[in-house]
Amino acid sequence: MKRKSSAIVSLAGLLAMATVVPAFADDSDPESGVVAPAEVADGAAVVPGSVTDQPAANAVSGEDSTEGLNEDADLPSEADVTEKPVQDGRPSGHDLHPNATHCDSSKVVKITSNLKNTMAIKYSTFVKNNTSSPIDFKFTSKKSGTTTIGGSVTFSGEVKMLWLGKIKTEVQANASKTWTSELGVETGGKVKAHSTVYGDYGIMKENIYGYFYSVYSNCTVSAKTYAKVWAPYREGWVVN
């Protein structure tokens, strides 16, 4: 995930940054070819280098897990990120153009932090090896689920699409309004002797932090509302 810092711009440039609803506003399906290669967590009970998307023909199939599914599970590739605290107030003053008598009403969104990505787990499985030698295992996604763009505060549909456009442009081009995971996607490898390997299949979520505000026709602006925002962008297995 790309990391960047975003400085708060001056009021003189804020009106020019007002984000319009993007042309892909009804983008509701993921782009093709974005099932990610399986990610392997540190300490996973697998033989190093054995994980593959073409499991052995005689591999032991996973059993359905009975544990609850996590909608914000850690991804092995993501480092910890500290979320900026919620702040109140207006963007450095009240008027965009003090001498203007009219402004076009609009809404503005701004990303201030790129947070670590997470995964909404839609299916979980495991294989237990009670033997004294490694054995081949195979995980196959058997349940599906959907994840949609959202945030830590309630957004209107218009603001959600503004956030989606911002995320697609600045952070993650594959971000989508909604994403439904697939059935029948496989991964496999070798589980170590006397060990249990777990697999989670789900939808990766691009997480960002930022704020939005409204510009009114009299050229004043509303208070900024800070929020964590997420959008689905990929699906795949995590082996742990």
N, C-alpha and C positions, 0 to 999 in steps of 0.2 A: 504494500500500500504506500502510495506516495505521501510524503510529509511536506508540509509547507507552512509558512507563517503568513498571516494576512493582516496588514496594518489597516486600521480604521481610517477611511478616507475623509478628506475635508468636506464640509457641507457644500462647498461650491461644486463638487463633483458628484454628490449623491444623487441628484436628479437624473444625471446622465446614466447612472448605474441602475436605475429602476428597471427591474427585470420583467419583461412581458411574458405572458403564457407561451411556452415554446410550441413549435409546430408539431412535436410528437406528444401532444397532450393526452391522446388516447392510446399511447403505447402501453399495451397490457400484456404482451407476450415477451418472454426472454429471447434474446438473439440466439441463433443456432451455434452449436459447437462450443458451449460454455459450461459443459460438465467438467469440473476441475479434476486433475489427477489427484489420487488419494494423498492426504497429508498424514504423516506419522508423528504422533506425539512423543516427546522425550520419555523414555522409560517404558515404551510399549513392549508388550511381551511377544515381539516378533523377531525372527532372525533378520539381522541388518541386511538391507538391500533386497529382501525377498518380496516386498509388496509390489503387486502388479495388477493391471486391469484385465489380465487374461489368466484367471486362476487355473490350476491343474484340474484335469478331467476327473480325477478321483478325490478331489478336495472335500473335506468335511464342511457341510453347510452350517451356517450360523443358526442359532436358536433365537426366537423373538425375546427381547428383553421386556420385563414387566415393570421396569422403573419408569417414572415420569419423564417426559421429554422436556428438555431445556430450550427455551426460546432465545437465550442469549449465551450460548456455550462458547468457551474460549476456542480460538483457532491456534494451532501450534505455531504458526508463522508470525503471530502478532505479538508485539511487545507492549508492555503496560504504558498507558497514556493517562495523564492526569487531566480530568475534565475541568475546564474553566468554570469558576463559580458563577451562579446566576447574578446578574447585575441589573439594577433599575436605571431609569432615567431616559433622557432623550439624546439623539445624536448631536452632541456639542452645540447646543443652541436650539432655537425654535423655528427660525425661518431659513428656508433654502435660498430664497431671493427676497430680501427685505423690501425692495422697491417694487416687486411685482404685485399685480392686483389679482392674478389668476394663475394657477398651476394645474396641470393635468393630474387628476387623482390617480394614484398608483400605490403599489406595494413593493417594498424592497426587501430582499433577503441577502444575508452576508455570512459567509463561512469564516469563523475565527479559529477553529481547531479541527484537525483531522484526527479522530479518535481511532483506537484499535478496532478492527473488524471482528465480528462475532458470527456464530452460526445458529440459525433456528433449526433444531433437530426435528426431523419428521419421522425418522425410523431408527431404531436402535437394536443391535443384535450382538451375539457373542459366541465364541467357541472355546470350550474348555478341553485342554489336553492333559489327560491323566497318565499318559505313557512316559517312558524315560527317554524318548527321542522326539525331535521336532516332527510335526505333521502339517500337511497342507490344509489350509482353510479357505473358505469362500463365503463372502458376504454378498447378498443380492437385495436391493431395495424392494420392499414388499408393500410399503404404505406410502401414500402421497400426502402432501400438504401445501398450503399456500401462505406466502408471506407478502405483505403489502408495505408500501412506503408509510411511514408514521413518525411520531415524535413524542417527546415527553410532555408536550402540551397539545391541546386539541387545535387542529388546523382546519381551515376551510379547504374545499377541494381546489380552489384557485391557488392558495398558498402552498399546498402540497405539490402542485405542478411547478410552481416557481422553484421550490427546493429541488425537485427532480431535475429541472433544467440546469440548476447551479451545480449539482453533484455530477451530472453527466459531463458538463463542460469543464469543470475544474478538478475533479477527483477521479471518477470512475465512469468511463464511457459505456460500460455494459449495464449500468443501473437501470432498473425498470420500475414502473408503477406497481406491478404485481408479478409474482413468480410462483409457479406450481411445479413441485419436484416430480421427477420421473420415476416410473416403476421399472424394475428389471436391470438397473445399473449395477455392475459387478465390480468387486475388487477382491484380492486374495493375497496369499503369501504363505509363510510358514510360521506357526506358533511354537514357541519354545517348549521344551519338556516341562511337565508339571506346572503349566501356566495357563492363564486365560487371557484371550485377546478380545477386545471389544471394538465394535464398529458403530459409528453414528453417521447416518446419511441425512443431509439437510441442505438448507439454503443459506449461502453466505450473505451477510448484511454489511453494507458500507455504512459506517457510523461517523457522523460529523457533529460539530457543535457550532452554533452561531446565533444570529438574531434576525428578526424581521420587524418592520415598522410600516406605517401607512403615511403617505403624503396626501394632504387634503387640497381641495380646490383653492383655499385661501393661502396656500403655500406654507402652512404650518405642518408639523409632523407629529405623529403619536409617540408615546414612549416605546422604547425598544422592548421586545419580548425575546428573551434568551431561551434556547431549547436544544436538547439533543435530538438529532434527526437521523433516521436510517432509511436505506433503500436496498432491496434485494438486487444482487448482481451476478450470482453464480450458484451452482449447486455441486455437491460432491461428498465423498467419504472422508471421515477422520478416523484413523485407526489408533487405538490407544490400549 
